[in-house]
Amino acid sequence: MAISPATRKSSLNPPYKDTRRSPSTDDRELDICCIGAAPLMILSRRLNHEIFAASIADIDKALEERKYTDPATKVPREYYDLLYVFS
């Protein structure tokens, strides 16, 4: 039984819907990918792409519990009336 090229292509690439994404409050769509050097250079020249790197250490640091620091210990006494701005 022979399969036509059109049928073969559609059966190999079924429509994919990513259900893992939650609705975002941002109007931009976030598409994160691991890519090689050549595509990185192409995308870096485009104005509408933001390129960044995140390491496991960066993620762990962001997830750490933050220790509370009293702003009164850091802000000079003459600015105590504005402490609400620093908290």
C-alpha positions in Angstrom: 0.0 0.0 0.0 1.5 3.3 -1.1 1.0 6.5 0.9 0.9 9.8 -1.0 3.4 12.4 -0.1 0.7 14.8 1.2 -0.7 12.1 3.5 2.8 11.1 4.7 3.6 14.8 5.5 0.4 15.4 7.4 0.7 12.1 9.4 4.3 12.9 10.4 3.5 16.5 11.5 0.2 16.4 13.2 -1.2 19.7 14.4 0.4 20.5 17.8 -1.2 22.6 20.4 0.9 23.5 23.5 -1.4 23.1 26.4 1.3 23.7 29.0 1.3 27.4 28.6 -1.0 29.4 30.9 -2.6 32.7 29.8 -0.2 35.5 30.1 -0.9 39.0 31.3 1.7 40.3 28.8 0.5 40.9 25.3 3.8 39.5 23.9 4.1 35.8 23.2 7.1 34.1 24.9 8.8 31.5 22.9 11.9 30.0 24.6 14.2 27.7 22.6 17.6 26.2 22.9 19.3 27.0 19.6 22.7 26.7 18.0 25.2 29.4 17.1 24.1 30.1 13.5 20.4 30.7 14.3 21.5 32.8 17.3 23.5 35.1 15.1 20.6 35.5 12.7 18.1 36.2 15.5 20.5 38.6 17.2 20.4 40.9 14.1 16.6 41.1 14.2 15.2 44.0 16.1 12.1 42.3 17.4 13.9 39.5 19.3 15.2 39.5 22.8 18.0 37.0 23.5 19.0 36.0 26.9 20.7 33.2 28.8 19.5 31.6 32.1 21.6 29.2 34.0 20.4 26.8 36.7 22.3 28.9 39.2 20.4 32.0 38.1 17.1 30.1 38.5 18.1 28.7 41.9 19.0 32.2 43.1 15.7 33.7 41.9 13.8 30.9 43.7 15.7 31.4 47.0 13.8 32.9 49.9 14.7 36.5 50.4 15.8 37.8 53.8 13.9 40.9 54.9 16.0 44.0 55.4 14.6 46.9 57.4 15.0 50.0 55.2 15.6 52.1 58.4 19.0 50.4 58.7 20.1 51.5 55.2 18.3 54.8 54.7 19.8 58.0 56.2 17.7 59.5 59.1 16.7 62.6 57.2 14.8 60.3 54.7 12.8 58.4 57.4 9.6 60.2 56.4 10.0 58.5 52.9 10.7 54.9 54.2 7.5 53.7 52.5 9.2 54.4 49.2 12.2 52.1 50.0 10.1 49.1 51.2 
